[in-house]
Amino acid sequence: MSFDPVTLATPFFILTVILEIVLARLNKVEARYETKDTAVSLFMGLGSTVAGVLTAGASFAAAVWVYHHRIFTIPMTAVWAWIAVFLLEDMTYYWFHRLSHERRFWWASHVNHHSSQHYNLSTALRQTWTGGVAGTWLLWLPLSFLGFPPAMVAIEKGISLVYQYWIHTETIRRLPAPIEAVFNTPSHHRVHHARNPRYLDRNYAGILIIWDRMFGSFQPELDEEPCRYGLVKNLGTFNIVRVAFHEWIAIAQDLVRRPRHALGWLFGPPGWSPDGSRETSTEIKAAWAARQVAGEAKKAA
Amino acid sequence: MNAAFLIQVAVSALAVAAMVALAAWAKIARPQAPLDEARARALFAEDFPERTIEAVWVATDGTGALARSGAEALVLSRLGDGYTTRQIPWAEAAAAALRDGRITLKIADVAAPRAVIALDAWPPKDLAA
């Protein structure tokens, strides 16, 4: 396939990271870059392109095989087909992304992207090395089964990835209301990267925020609650191997210690444990909500 | 992997190195004052909102802190211009040996395997049990 939006956009990625750093240095924009954090983000991005090449062949071959057994034949030249694949791919991305946060096996792959305590354009490039192994590419196969050519789906996935790059910034605060209503924006995605209990597991959108509004996972950014970025339990190291594989290793350790709970360790939500000694996002949010209610009651008394 | 891809990776690696160097030159990390007790307590409260803190020991170099909360020790360490926290059994923290003005705490977490806290004295006599 010769048209790859991500490869074409790579010079744009580099130039805009440079621009954000220089403008922040000149106090023209609000952005923070820490040297080691930036290095980890960018080398994770570089590593993910290498890892992606290693598994891309298998996933593309699977898509081609499924396409040979398709229901319809959808022409790549029709405008309606591009509109349809845009909407369907974006909804697929929403569910892929939600799964990647709500089930530990897939979180193990996606956690890398959230492990920076910063939110800048380099964070966008902090991509997983293990996405191919996690097998989430299977979620896009139904599009080929419907009849969208695999190249068309791959291009749309690339467009989505490129779109999601520019929203990783604190430089842009809010966009006009009609845009915030329909599209994923820097403001919506800041919420997604925040570790504040109120913001956990919200705003899974790729390009269109409408999916979060439809499926009940939307949370606007609130001026009274600034985003604190990173993980519920932040990393204590810049070692890139630990950054890339820590959750996979933690799963393996749990499986070895208590194999009887293998299903829970693998497919429970992140933070699940058989004895309840750890906390899931749902539990963290519930405890936070209870504290809010108690605080209000105390104020009223 | 063909030659074009390898060239692309090599050029990207050079670009990454240049961007990291630029970030280092720009010095635009978050400003970090040494921790004091109030700031340490605030950071502990963010990550352990349900825990009651009985005592806090702030590192002499201001880069970390240790707190006792019942049978648990809460550990705060600086990483870059941010912080990370963990909890370990108090008995393990109290048993840590002070060497060269530092205690090293082993944490059973592959994502944050240890914390080093600079302290004048350890363990505290009145809370060691």
Interface residues (C-beta under 8 A of the other chain):
Chain A: T7 T10 I14 V17 I18 I21 V22 A24 R25 A31 R32 Y33 E34 T35 K36 D37 T38 A39 L42 F43 G45 L46 T49 V50 V53 Q117 H118 S122 R228 G230 K233 N234 L235 G236 T237 F238 R242 H246 E247 I249 A250 Q253 A287 W288 R291
Chain B: M1 F5 Q8 V9 S12 A13 A15 V16 M19 V20 L22 A23 A24 A26 K27 I28 A29 R30 E46 P49 E50 S77 L79 G80 D81 G82 Y83 T84 T85 R86 I107 D109 V110 A111 A112 P113 R114 A115
